[in-house]
């Protein structure tokens, strides 16, 4: 549609990617770092960006049916995903992190997850990493629990699981930076990878749009906008029965 940049996303997945406005953040229809990036790209291109809701696991079908121009929602550039979409250059280098209760002293590294109950998102890269680990360690497996929406970390506070293992942006927002102060990240940043924007491999528009998006990402990197979003961007959040605080995305890394 001329003048519109429609991008697929699943705002039910939670922060810090994209979520609908709430009482804490009433000044925009959505908030999150990918929404900020889409707005910045739209400004560069002189068009209106339009988030388009779809169930995350249905993104390949959404691209194939041209429900939107591209899909951008923590989509990892992996060997499996490149079979389903053409990808832009990366717009973020992410890692994996382990989240535990602040009182936990037994889990400090990925190897410590052996024999523990660990939750992650269905289809996440962390899911594949756990399965790969279990295949090569049949006598010391990680007991994996998967969820379509693994946040907030209620299963950790209830004791249902011992740890979460997932993308660092999620781990930081709901874990180490949560206003409740109940969680911590251990083990450091591991298993780096890239988020990219997925385009339909069959749409005639891809050959024109993808190079434009690549140039937009490059310009946002060169002019410092991406760093500003990752380093200083954020949104209002609140601990349970606690005050409202501005919580940074905390995405800037080496």
N, C-alpha and C positions, 0 to 999 in steps of 0.2 A: 504494500500500500504506500503510495508516494507520501513522503513526509513522516512516515512512522517506521520505527525500528522495533519490531516485535521480537521479544526474546523469551524463550521458554525457561521456566523455573518452577520449583516446588517450594512455595513459601511455608509449607507445613514442616519442612525439615529443620527449621530453627536457625538461630543466630550462630555465627555472625554473618551469614551469607545474605539472606533476604527474608524478611517477615513483614506481615501487614502492620500498619500503625496500631498503637494501643494507647492506653491512658497515659503511659509514661512518655510516649513519643507521638503526639497528636498532629504534628506540623507537616507531615508528608504521608502519602498513601502507603509507602513502604519504608523500611530502613534496613541497613546492612551494607557490608562493604561491596558486594557485587551490584547492589542497587546504586551505590555511589559511583562505581566504575561505569555502569550503563548510562547514568546521567552525564558523566563527563564525556563519554564517547558521543552521546547524542548532541551535546553542545558543540563538540568539534565538527560534527557532520552537519550541523544545522537542522536537525530533525528531532522529533519527539520520541523518546524511548517508551515502550509499552510492555511492562512485564505481563507474561501470559502463563497462567497456572496450568500445570500438568502433573500427574503423579510421576515422581522422579524416575521410577523404573520404566516408564513408558516413553522416555525421551527419544529412543530410536524411531518409534512409530510416529511421534509428533513431528520429527524431522521429515520422515518419509512422506507424510500427508501434507507437508508444508503448512502446518498449523501455526508456525512461527518462522522467523528468518534464521534463527540459530538458537542453540541451547547453551546456557551459561549458568551453572549451579554446582560448583565443586566437581565438575566433570574431569576425571583424571585421564591424562594422555597415557593409555596403557595399550599393550598389544591387542587386547580384546576389543577395546573401544575404537581403535583405529580401523577395525574391520567394519564398523557401523557408521562412522562419520569421518568427514574431513576436518582437520583441526587447524585452528589459528596458531600463531606463535603463542607460547605460554604468557599468561598474565600474572601468575603467581607460582613460586616455588614453595611447596608445602612439605611437611614432614609428618611423622606419626609420633604420638605421645601416649604415655601411660598415666592415667589419673587414679589416685587412691585417696582414701580419707587421710587427713593431715596426721591422724594418730597412728597410721600404719607404719610399721618399721620392718616388715618382712619382704616387701616388694620394692626393689631398687633398680632392677634392670629387666629387660625383656625376658631373659632366661629365668628370672624369678617367677614368671607367670606359669611355669610348668606346675601342674597339679592344682592350679587355682581356677576359680570361676571368673571368666572374663567376658564382658559384654562389648559388642561393637555393632555397627550398622550393617544391615543386610546388603551385600554387594559392595561394601566399602573395600578399599585396598587392604585395610587392616584385616578384614575377613579372609581375604586370600592369603595374607601373610601368616595368619594363625593356622589356616588349613595346610599351608606348605610346611610350617614348623611341625605340626602334628604328624604329617606324613613321614617326616624324616626322624621323628622322635616317638616311635610307637609305644614306648614304655614310660614316657614322661610327658603325656599330652596335656595341653591346655583345654580345660572344659569351657567350650565356647557357647555363649548365648548371644543370638542375634536379634535385632529389632529394627523395624522400618523407621522408628523414631527413637533413637537411643538417648535423647535428652528430654528434660533435665536428668541429672544423675540420681534419680530416686532409688534405683535398685542398689546403688552404692550406699546411700544413707540407711536403707532398710536392712542391709546385710545380705541381700539376695545374691550379690556378686562381690568379688574381692577387688576388682579393678575394671576400669574401662580402657580400651585400646582403640584409638581412632585418630582422625586427622587433627593436627595440632591446633588449627583455628577453632575447632569445636572444643577441644580439651582446654584451651586457654580461656575461652569465653565462659563456659559452664563450670570449669574446674578451678584453675589457679587464680583466675581473676574474679571469680564469683564473689559478690559482696558478703556472702555468708561466712567466708573464710574457712569453710569446712574441708576443702580439698587441697591437694597439691599435685604437681606433675613431677614424676621421677624418671630417671633414665636418660634424660636429655632428648634432643631431637634425633629421630632415627628414620631410616628408610625414605630419603627424599624423593620427591616426584614433582610433577607439574600439573596445574590446572590449565585447561585450554577451552576454547569456545568451539562447540561442535556444529558443523554445517552438514546439510543434506548432500550426499555424494551424487544424487541424481537430479537435483534442482539446477536449472539453467542459471538461476540467480547467484549460485555459489561462486562461480568463476569471477563475477564482478564484485560481490559483496565481501568475500573473504579477504582479498587484498586491501580493501578499504579499511576493514576492521584491523588487519595487521598494522596498517599505517597509523591508525588511531592508538592502538596499544603502544606502538613504538614512541609516538609523540607524547603520550601520557607518561611514559617512562622517562623520556629525555627532559621534559619540562618539570619533572618533580611531582606531578599530580599523584601518581601511583604511590610514591613514598609517603606523601602527605596523608593519603587515605589510610594506608597501612599503619603508619606511625602515630598519627594524631587523630584519625577518625574514630568514631565510636557512637554510642547511643546511651540513653538513660536506662538504668536498670535498678533493681531493688532486691535486697535480701528479704526473706520471709519476715514479715512484720518489722521490716527495717526501713531506714531512710532511702530516698531516691539518690542515686549517685550516677555520675557520668562515667561509664565504663569504656575504656579504649578497646579497639579491636585487638591490639597487641599482635599484629601480624608481621611487623618488620623483622627480618632475620638476615643472617649472613649470606 
